[in-house]
Amino acid sequence: MIQMSMFEANPDVLESGIEVYRLHGMQLYGEHGPSGHADLATIELQQHIDGRWMWATSVYGRNGGRGYGVMPKWGNFTTDHAAAKIAAIKELLVHTILVLHSDEQDQVCRWAQSI
């Protein structure tokens, strides 16, 4: 069963300046009961030292997933923050279709519309 947080439109901002948008997915259980949530989907945005914006995405569902962290080596650059967010959402939706079950796809699509 997938338990979702409210559709948070505000990212976590890490010390490194990376903005991380998260859609919590499955409840994780450890030896002593619930131990947090696995992220069903994430988007990372970061401004490069040259002023351009980079993005990265990941999706992980019941059957596995795919993803990567934001880094210059991937070549995902745009000129502004809004364009990076749009590019990341488009990429995330493609990965969602390729990897996730239909119920998980619906959740990610609704979440992506909220950010």
Z-matrix of the N, CA and C atoms (Angstrom, degrees):
N
C 1 1.447
C 2 1.519 1 109.60
N 3 1.308 2 116.90 1 135.65
C 4 1.458 3 121.91 2 178.17
C 5 1.516 4 108.59 3 -94.71
N 6 1.321 5 116.59 4 124.55
C 7 1.451 6 120.90 5 173.85
C 8 1.513 7 107.22 6 -107.13
N 9 1.317 8 116.15 7 129.16
C 10 1.457 9 119.34 8 -175.67
C 11 1.516 10 111.14 9 -109.88
N 12 1.325 11 116.02 10 146.78
C 13 1.441 12 121.13 11 169.53
C 14 1.521 13 106.77 12 -77.46
N 15 1.281 14 116.47 13 173.23
C 16 1.460 15 119.59 14 171.60
C 17 1.524 16 106.74 15 -62.82
N 18 1.301 17 116.69 16 157.03
C 19 1.453 18 120.17 17 -178.63
C 20 1.527 19 109.19 18 -71.91
N 21 1.301 20 116.74 19 90.94
C 22 1.460 21 121.62 20 -179.73
C 23 1.517 22 110.15 21 -77.07
N 24 1.308 23 115.85 22 123.23
C 25 1.459 24 120.24 23 178.30
C 26 1.523 25 111.15 24 -96.15
N 27 1.317 26 117.28 25 -6.18
C 28 1.458 27 121.02 26 -178.33
C 29 1.524 28 109.74 27 -100.00
N 30 1.308 29 116.67 28 130.35
C 31 1.464 30 119.08 29 -179.02
C 32 1.523 31 112.04 30 -81.26
N 33 1.328 32 115.05 31 158.39
C 34 1.461 33 120.78 32 165.05
C 35 1.521 34 105.22 33 -78.86
N 36 1.331 35 117.67 34 139.08
C 37 1.463 36 120.29 35 176.77
C 38 1.524 37 107.24 36 -113.23
N 39 1.321 38 115.23 37 116.22
C 40 1.456 39 121.20 38 -178.50
C 41 1.528 40 110.30 39 -79.98
N 42 1.330 41 116.73 40 164.48
C 43 1.468 42 121.20 41 178.49
C 44 1.520 43 112.11 42 -55.54
N 45 1.310 44 116.69 43 -32.17
C 46 1.459 45 121.17 44 -179.01
C 47 1.528 46 112.58 45 -74.21
N 48 1.337 47 117.24 46 -5.64
C 49 1.452 48 120.76 47 -178.56
C 50 1.518 49 113.70 48 91.69
N 51 1.315 50 117.34 49 0.13
C 52 1.463 51 120.73 50 178.67
C 53 1.526 52 109.11 51 -75.04
N 54 1.332 53 116.30 52 128.15
C 55 1.457 54 122.03 53 172.96
C 56 1.523 55 107.18 54 -89.33
N 57 1.330 56 117.16 55 128.35
C 58 1.459 57 120.83 56 -178.98
C 59 1.526 58 109.11 57 -122.56
N 60 1.331 59 115.29 58 116.40
C 61 1.452 60 122.13 59 173.51
C 62 1.520 61 106.74 60 -95.17
N 63 1.341 62 117.63 61 129.35
C 64 1.459 63 121.30 62 -175.08
C 65 1.527 64 111.00 63 -126.40
N 66 1.318 65 115.63 64 138.89
C 67 1.457 66 122.48 65 168.32
C 68 1.517 67 106.05 66 -114.80
N 69 1.322 68 116.19 67 108.19
C 70 1.458 69 119.52 68 -178.94
C 71 1.516 70 109.60 69 -68.99
N 72 1.299 71 114.31 70 140.27
C 73 1.455 72 120.47 71 -178.92
C 74 1.503 73 111.62 72 -116.23
N 75 1.313 74 116.04 73 -118.10
C 76 1.457 75 122.10 74 -172.36
C 77 1.521 76 112.51 75 -67.08
N 78 1.329 77 115.30 76 142.27
C 79 1.459 78 122.23 77 172.41
C 80 1.521 79 108.24 78 -69.55
N 81 1.305 80 117.23 79 130.50
C 82 1.467 81 121.44 80 176.37
C 83 1.529 82 109.33 81 -95.94
N 84 1.305 83 115.70 82 143.79
C 85 1.462 84 120.61 83 178.91
C 86 1.516 85 109.25 84 -124.07
N 87 1.312 86 114.82 85 133.27
C 88 1.451 87 121.21 86 176.72
C 89 1.516 88 110.02 87 -108.93
N 90 1.282 89 115.85 88 -165.96
C 91 1.461 90 122.11 89 -178.57
C 92 1.530 91 112.09 90 -59.67
N 93 1.336 92 116.73 91 -31.37
C 94 1.463 93 121.55 92 -175.17
C 95 1.520 94 112.72 93 -112.18
N 96 1.332 95 117.60 94 27.95
C 97 1.464 96 120.31 95 177.20
C 98 1.519 97 112.33 96 105.40
N 99 1.350 98 116.06 97 -158.31
C 100 1.471 99 120.17 98 -176.87
C 101 1.525 100 111.96 99 -56.94
N 102 1.332 101 115.56 100 136.03
C 103 1.473 102 119.08 101 -177.58
C 104 1.524 103 112.43 102 -131.05
N 105 1.321 104 117.33 103 21.50
C 106 1.461 105 119.53 104 177.77
C 107 1.511 106 111.35 105 123.43
N 108 1.317 107 114.54 106 -165.76
C 109 1.460 108 121.70 107 -179.58
C 110 1.518 109 109.98 108 -126.49
N 111 1.319 110 115.22 109 148.23
C 112 1.464 111 120.88 110 169.18
C 113 1.522 112 106.36 111 -89.36
N 114 1.303 113 116.76 112 141.94
C 115 1.459 114 119.74 113 177.44
C 116 1.523 115 109.41 114 -76.70
N 117 1.323 116 116.55 115 124.91
C 118 1.456 117 121.71 116 175.35
C 119 1.524 118 109.36 117 -72.70
N 120 1.334 119 115.88 118 -37.57
C 121 1.467 120 120.32 119 179.30
C 122 1.520 121 109.50 120 -150.14
N 123 1.328 122 115.91 121 145.81
C 124 1.465 123 120.85 122 173.78
C 125 1.520 124 109.60 123 -139.31
N 126 1.317 125 113.59 124 150.47
C 127 1.465 126 122.44 125 170.90
C 128 1.520 127 106.38 126 -128.33
N 129 1.326 128 116.48 127 131.37
C 130 1.465 129 121.70 128 176.15
C 131 1.519 130 108.50 129 -116.77
N 132 1.324 131 115.58 130 134.33
C 133 1.465 132 122.04 131 175.94
C 134 1.522 133 108.46 132 -127.62
N 135 1.335 134 116.68 133 139.33
C 136 1.459 135 120.43 134 177.62
C 137 1.517 136 109.36 135 -151.10
N 138 1.324 137 114.99 136 141.40
C 139 1.458 138 119.59 137 175.44
C 140 1.527 139 109.02 138 -84.32
N 141 1.321 140 115.12 139 128.43
C 142 1.465 141 121.86 140 178.65
C 143 1.528 142 108.85 141 -76.16
N 144 1.316 143 117.28 142 163.05
C 145 1.471 144 120.31 143 -179.00
C 146 1.525 145 112.69 144 -63.28
N 147 1.336 146 117.55 145 -21.44
C 148 1.472 147 119.68 146 178.83
C 149 1.531 148 112.70 147 -87.17
N 150 1.351 149 117.33 148 2.69
C 151 1.458 150 121.30 149 176.66
C 152 1.521 151 114.68 150 98.14
N 153 1.335 152 117.04 151 -17.54
C 154 1.464 153 119.00 152 177.48
C 155 1.530 154 109.57 153 -75.41
N 156 1.328 155 115.55 154 164.23
C 157 1.459 156 121.31 155 179.45
C 158 1.519 157 110.89 156 -107.58
N 159 1.337 158 115.36 157 142.02
C 160 1.466 159 122.72 158 178.37
C 161 1.524 160 108.44 159 -115.83
N 162 1.337 161 115.79 160 157.48
C 163 1.455 162 120.10 161 175.52
C 164 1.525 163 110.55 162 -140.15
N 165 1.336 164 114.41 163 161.35
C 166 1.466 165 122.90 164 173.67
C 167 1.523 166 107.29 165 -150.09
N 168 1.327 167 116.18 166 154.91
C 169 1.463 168 120.97 167 -179.24
C 170 1.519 169 110.58 168 -137.69
N 171 1.329 170 115.27 169 159.67
C 172 1.454 171 120.52 170 171.43
C 173 1.518 172 109.66 171 -154.04
N 174 1.318 173 115.41 172 147.77
C 175 1.462 174 122.90 173 172.62
C 176 1.524 175 107.46 174 -136.17
N 177 1.324 176 116.10 175 135.85
C 178 1.457 177 121.43 176 178.22
C 179 1.514 178 108.54 177 -142.01
N 180 1.321 179 116.16 178 116.22
C 181 1.457 180 121.79 179 -179.16
C 182 1.508 181 111.72 180 -120.83
N 183 1.310 182 115.05 181 -159.67
C 184 1.468 183 121.04 182 -176.76
C 185 1.520 184 112.80 183 -63.20
N 186 1.318 185 117.69 184 -29.83
C 187 1.469 186 120.48 185 -178.28
C 188 1.521 187 113.52 186 -103.05
N 189 1.312 188 117.70 187 19.60
C 190 1.453 189 120.07 188 -179.22
C 191 1.509 190 110.99 189 106.08
N 192 1.316 191 116.87 190 -158.50
C 193 1.454 192 119.19 191 -177.21
C 194 1.505 193 112.62 192 -177.91
N 195 1.321 194 113.27 193 -165.11
C 196 1.456 195 120.88 194 176.93
C 197 1.523 196 107.51 195 -155.71
N 198 1.312 197 114.88 196 154.24
C 199 1.452 198 118.37 197 178.86
C 200 1.515 199 111.71 198 171.02
N 201 1.299 200 114.69 199 173.81
C 202 1.460 201 122.20 200 -179.44
C 203 1.518 202 108.31 201 -160.16
N 204 1.332 203 116.57 202 163.98
C 205 1.454 204 122.07 203 178.65
C 206 1.513 205 111.57 204 -94.13
N 207 1.323 206 115.50 205 158.37
C 208 1.462 207 120.93 206 -178.87
C 209 1.532 208 109.67 207 -70.26
N 210 1.341 209 115.36 208 122.50
C 211 1.464 210 122.20 209 179.70
C 212 1.524 211 108.96 210 -155.54
N 213 1.337 212 117.93 211 148.80
C 214 1.462 213 120.40 212 179.35
C 215 1.526 214 113.80 213 -60.79
N 216 1.334 215 117.49 214 -29.49
C 217 1.469 216 119.89 215 -174.35
C 218 1.525 217 112.98 216 -62.13
N 219 1.350 218 118.61 217 -20.04
C 220 1.455 219 120.33 218 -179.99
C 221 1.526 220 112.58 219 -79.31
N 222 1.316 221 117.23 220 -16.39
C 223 1.463 222 120.23 221 176.93
C 224 1.516 223 114.76 222 75.13
N 225 1.323 224 117.91 223 16.41
C 226 1.462 225 121.26 224 178.62
C 227 1.526 226 109.58 225 -87.44
N 228 1.326 227 116.34 226 88.37
C 229 1.459 228 121.74 227 -177.69
C 230 1.520 229 110.92 228 -123.52
N 231 1.313 230 115.62 229 142.32
C 232 1.464 231 122.34 230 169.52
C 233 1.523 232 107.38 231 -136.64
N 234 1.315 233 114.75 232 170.49
C 235 1.466 234 118.92 233 -176.00
C 236 1.516 235 114.05 234 -81.62
N 237 1.341 236 117.78 235 -21.74
C 238 1.465 237 117.90 236 -178.35
C 239 1.531 238 111.41 237 -144.81
N 240 1.304 239 114.16 238 167.80
C 241 1.463 240 122.79 239 -176.29
C 242 1.526 241 111.85 240 -60.33
N 243 1.316 242 117.73 241 -47.28
C 244 1.471 243 121.48 242 -177.93
C 245 1.524 244 111.49 243 -61.34
N 246 1.313 245 117.00 244 -41.94
C 247 1.467 246 120.43 245 179.34
C 248 1.525 247 110.86 246 -66.03
N 249 1.326 248 117.72 247 -36.63
C 250 1.465 249 120.84 248 177.77
C 251 1.526 250 110.34 249 -65.78
N 252 1.319 251 116.87 250 -40.84
C 253 1.463 252 120.23 251 179.19
C 254 1.527 253 111.00 252 -64.28
N 255 1.315 254 117.00 253 -42.77
C 256 1.467 255 121.27 254 178.68
C 257 1.530 256 110.70 255 -63.71
N 258 1.322 257 116.68 256 -44.97
C 259 1.474 258 120.36 257 178.90
C 260 1.525 259 110.52 258 -61.52
N 261 1.321 260 116.82 259 -41.16
C 262 1.462 261 120.51 260 179.78
C 263 1.525 262 111.17 261 -65.21
N 264 1.310 263 117.52 262 -41.96
C 265 1.464 264 120.62 263 179.42
C 266 1.527 265 109.95 264 -63.05
N 267 1.326 266 117.43 265 -44.24
C 268 1.469 267 120.08 266 178.31
C 269 1.527 268 111.28 267 -59.80
N 270 1.317 269 116.48 268 -46.09
C 271 1.465 270 120.42 269 179.14
C 272 1.527 271 111.02 270 -62.88
N 273 1.317 272 116.61 271 -43.30
C 274 1.457 273 121.31 272 179.85
C 275 1.525 274 111.36 273 -59.81
N 276 1.324 275 117.26 274 -41.30
C 277 1.460 276 120.34 275 -179.22
C 278 1.526 277 111.65 276 -66.34
N 279 1.326 278 117.60 277 -36.37
C 280 1.469 279 120.44 278 175.72
C 281 1.525 280 109.93 279 -63.44
N 282 1.325 281 117.23 280 -46.79
C 283 1.467 282 120.84 281 179.61
C 284 1.522 283 110.63 282 -63.46
N 285 1.327 284 116.57 283 -36.26
C 286 1.461 285 121.41 284 179.26
C 287 1.520 286 110.67 285 -60.15
N 288 1.324 287 116.82 286 -45.43
C 289 1.467 288 121.21 287 -179.65
C 290 1.522 289 110.92 288 -64.99
N 291 1.318 290 116.97 289 -37.81
C 292 1.464 291 120.84 290 -176.86
C 293 1.526 292 113.94 291 -75.35
N 294 1.321 293 117.40 292 -27.28
C 295 1.462 294 120.05 293 -167.94
C 296 1.533 295 114.75 294 -115.54
N 297 1.315 296 118.40 295 -38.05
C 298 1.460 297 120.59 296 -167.70
C 299 1.525 298 113.96 297 -94.54
N 300 1.328 299 115.37 298 157.07
C 301 1.463 300 122.40 299 172.63
C 302 1.526 301 109.70 300 -67.23
N 303 1.316 302 117.15 301 162.05
C 304 1.465 303 120.62 302 -175.68
C 305 1.522 304 112.96 303 -61.52
N 306 1.331 305 119.36 304 -37.99
C 307 1.466 306 119.95 305 178.47
C 308 1.533 307 110.62 306 -66.89
N 309 1.326 308 116.75 307 -37.18
C 310 1.470 309 120.35 308 176.67
C 311 1.529 310 110.22 309 -69.19
N 312 1.321 311 117.26 310 -38.74
C 313 1.470 312 121.31 311 176.94
C 314 1.520 313 110.60 312 -58.14
N 315 1.324 314 117.04 313 -44.81
C 316 1.469 315 121.09 314 179.64
C 317 1.526 316 110.99 315 -59.54
N 318 1.313 317 116.62 316 -42.86
C 319 1.460 318 121.05 317 -178.79
C 320 1.528 319 111.00 318 -64.87
N 321 1.318 320 115.97 319 -43.97
C 322 1.473 321 119.67 320 -179.78
C 323 1.522 322 110.46 321 -65.96
N 324 1.319 323 117.89 322 -41.19
C 325 1.479 324 120.53 323 179.75
C 326 1.520 325 110.91 324 -63.16
N 327 1.331 326 117.72 325 -42.92
C 328 1.482 327 119.85 326 177.82
C 329 1.520 328 110.48 327 -63.55
N 330 1.321 329 116.92 328 -42.26
C 331 1.465 330 121.33 329 179.99
C 332 1.519 331 110.75 330 -64.12
N 333 1.349 332 116.81 331 -44.34
C 334 1.467 333 121.03 332 -178.78
C 335 1.528 334 111.00 333 -60.20
N 336 1.324 335 117.64 334 -35.35
C 337 1.464 336 120.54 335 177.70
C 338 1.516 337 111.72 336 -66.47
N 339 1.330 338 117.62 337 -26.25
C 340 1.467 339 120.63 338 -177.44
C 341 1.522 340 113.12 339 -80.95
N 342 1.333 341 116.86 340 -16.86
C 343 1.462 342 118.17 341 -179.65
C 344 1.494 343 108.40 342 -102.47
